[in-house]
């Protein structure tokens, strides 16, 4: 029983650290896409539904699910802007 309580406390501490990191990016991040993605993740953390998040942020529901899936698989590295195809910058 005590082991289970300790595990839950450890998960709560790590969740607090992750939320603090996301809030730091939200406050100081220069990239608007990253900040927008962080908003999506924080809404999920506050138990919003994907449909409600999509409506709030004017996104497609699939985009919301993609951001959440990428976050679960990649963590903070998933927030970095990905290479986009098209003409190179001049």
C-alpha positions in Angstrom: 0.0 0.0 0.0 2.8 2.5 0.9 4.6 1.7 -2.4 1.4 2.6 -4.3 1.1 5.9 -2.4 4.8 6.7 -3.1 4.3 6.0 -6.8 1.3 8.3 -7.0 3.2 11.0 -5.2 6.2 10.6 -7.7 3.8 10.9 -10.6 2.2 14.0 -9.2 5.6 15.6 -8.7 6.7 14.8 -12.2 3.3 16.1 -13.6 3.9 19.4 -11.7 7.4 19.7 -13.2 6.1 19.0 -16.7 3.3 21.6 -16.3 5.8 24.1 -15.0 7.9 23.5 -18.0 5.0 24.0 -20.4 4.0 27.2 -18.6 7.5 28.4 -18.9 7.4 27.9 -22.7 4.0 29.6 -22.8 5.4 32.6 -21.0 8.8 33.0 -22.6 8.5 31.0 -25.9 9.3 33.0 -29.1 7.7 30.6 -31.5 4.0 31.1 -31.8 3.4 27.5 -33.1 5.1 26.1 -30.0 3.0 28.3 -27.7 -0.2 27.3 -29.6 0.7 23.6 -29.1 1.4 24.1 -25.4 -2.1 25.7 -25.0 -3.5 22.5 -26.5 -1.6 20.3 -24.1 -2.6 22.4 -21.1 -6.2 22.2 -22.1 -5.8 18.4 -22.2 -4.3 18.5 -18.7 -7.3 20.4 -17.5 -9.5 17.6 -18.8 -11.0 19.4 -21.8 -12.3 17.2 -24.6 -10.6 17.3 -28.0 -13.7 18.7 -29.5 -13.8 21.6 -27.0 -10.1 22.3 -27.5 -10.6 22.3 -31.3 -13.5 24.7 -31.0 -11.6 27.0 -28.6 -8.4 27.1 -30.7 -10.2 27.0 -34.1 -8.4 23.8 -35.1 -9.5 20.5 -36.7 -10.1 17.8 -34.1 -7.5 15.6 -35.9 -4.9 18.3 -35.3 -5.7 18.3 -31.6 -5.3 14.5 -31.5 -2.1 14.6 -33.5 -0.6 17.1 -31.1 -1.6 15.0 -28.1 -0.2 11.8 -29.7 3.1 13.5 -30.6 3.4 14.8 -27.0 2.8 11.4 -25.5 5.4 9.8 -27.8 8.0 12.6 -27.9 7.5 14.8 -24.9 9.2 18.3 -25.0 11.0 17.4 -28.3 7.6 17.1 -30.1 7.1 20.9 -29.5 10.0 21.9 -31.8 9.0 23.2 -35.2 9.3 20.5 -37.9 10.9 21.0 -41.2 8.4 22.1 -43.8 8.5 21.2 -47.5 8.4 23.8 -50.2 10.7 26.5 -51.4 13.7 27.1 -49.3 14.1 30.4 -47.5 16.0 33.0 -49.4 
